[in-house]
Amino acid sequence: MSTNARALCMIPGPVEMSDAVLAANSTPATAHTDPVFAEAFGQVLEGLRTVVGTKDGQPFVIAGSGTLGWDQAAANLIEEGEAVLVLSNGYFGEGLADCMETYGAQVTRLRAEPGQRQALAEVAQALRAKTYKAVTVSQVDTSTGVLADVKGVCEVVREQSPATLVIVDGVCATAAERLYFDAWGVDVVITASQKALGSPPGVSVVVASQRALRVVETRKTRVAAYYASWARWLPVMRAYEARAPKYFATPCVQAIFALHTSLRDILADGMEAVFDAHERTAAKVRAAVDSWGLKTVAAEPALCSNAMTAIWLPEGVQAADLLPKLKARGVVAAGGILAGLAHRYFRLGHMGISATRDNGNVDKTLAAAAAALEECGLVLKPTGRSSPPRL
Ligand SMILES: Cc1ncc(COP(=O)(O)O)c(C=O)c1O
């Protein structure tokens, strides 16, 4: 299929990639012991520290997807019967809670209504009521596009329960939303290659604080995972950072070359410029949504993520009606995934090069969405706003 005929992939990940990233992803077979690969891997590990804002956080770059990061955090940090507080803003918060339970955690779910996030006072109250080994927070829950207040959550945890670990699911946030790992006191950030990091799916990225690594060292019980065990990967990560290949399990060589290329471009722009670009792009998307007379699922602008936008459809229009009309205009968007409400909204991703490069992807997407909505019968005039469905 010619790339010209291809529809733009504007879902909340995987995202559009630069030609340089695509080329890096299709390099010939290369040994994982090759010095060229060791150099690229080492630079990826170093670069990820800059992306999340840490000096001594330990990156783990392992073949897998974002979900493997959940398994890594749960398997390494949580022992049978330990309490974990999950701040759940939707589908992915629920998934992370399930994953924690899989490894024996006693999970308390602090849920927000769709489109909302927990008040910090609620988090503080939960932390006063019980001692938790860890608190998890999805920085952006991709089911709603709601942005969590990670800085505020870290502050509350440090005030109320300083020993509690803060685990951030940054799969739909890292490199799009500001996060300052050391300054905020984050213990673990979990992400993946295929979202704002701008490369193909296939790389699980986790950064763990030294404090989190000490927690693993002082476990009473054995880590109930083999592939996801940090003790097995730590020597490998340290070795590659020293440009000396070491084997535990085969790294995804081409996916790491691709991630190396996208990181090079992100770091050349600088993190603050990258965050600003995502902020501007998201503001443009929200302005369009407003001009269509529609509402975002995130209930107010301060709760809207800069990585993606979830948009309530007008009464009588379902995601299944809209998405093929968008596709016919050359843009792939995503439907909803919140249980019971999935058909009532759709989602647009605006991460990576669609935010940081002047490539017209977002303008094309917004024009296609406007036309597709009109074809669904929406009169695009900023009169008579639609209301979000009753929950
Ligand atoms: C917030 C969030 N967490 C976790 C995941 C799981 O990541 P993956 O699909 O790469 O396993 C996703 C996937 O979209 C996500 O958006």
The ligand as a Tripos MOL2 file, in Angstrom:
@<TRIPOS>MOLECULE
LIG
   16    16     1     0     0
SMALL
NO_CHARGES

@<TRIPOS>ATOM
      1 C1         -2.9110    5.0440   30.3630 C.3       1 LIG1
      2 C2         -2.5620    3.7160   29.7810 C.ar      1 LIG1
      3 N1         -2.0180    2.7900   30.5620 N.ar      1 LIG1
      4 C3         -1.6650    1.5900   30.1010 C.ar      1 LIG1
      5 C4         -1.8690    1.2510   28.7850 C.ar      1 LIG1
      6 C5         -1.4660   -0.0860   28.2970 C.3       1 LIG1
      7 O1         -0.4300    0.0590   27.3850 O.3       1 LIG1
      8 P1         -0.1980   -1.0000   26.2190 P.3       1 LIG1
      9 O2         -1.4420   -1.0270   25.3950 O.co2     1 LIG1
     10 O3          1.0060   -0.4570   25.4980 O.co2     1 LIG1
     11 O4          0.0710   -2.3050   26.8730 O.co2     1 LIG1
     12 C6         -2.4430    2.1800   27.9190 C.ar      1 LIG1
     13 C7         -2.6940    1.8480   26.5090 C.2       1 LIG1
     14 O5         -3.2430    2.5870   25.7560 O.2       1 LIG1
     15 C8         -2.7870    3.4420   28.4270 C.ar      1 LIG1
     16 O6         -3.3150    4.3500   27.6380 O.3       1 LIG1
@<TRIPOS>BOND
     1     1     2 1
     2     2     3 ar
     3     2    15 ar
     4     3     4 ar
     5     4     5 ar
     6     5     6 1
     7     5    12 ar
     8     6     7 1
     9     7     8 1
    10     8     9 2
    11     8    10 1
    12     8    11 1
    13    12    13 1
    14    12    15 ar
    15    13    14 2
    16    15    16 1
@<TRIPOS>SUBSTRUCTURE
     1 LIG1         1 GROUP 0 **** ****
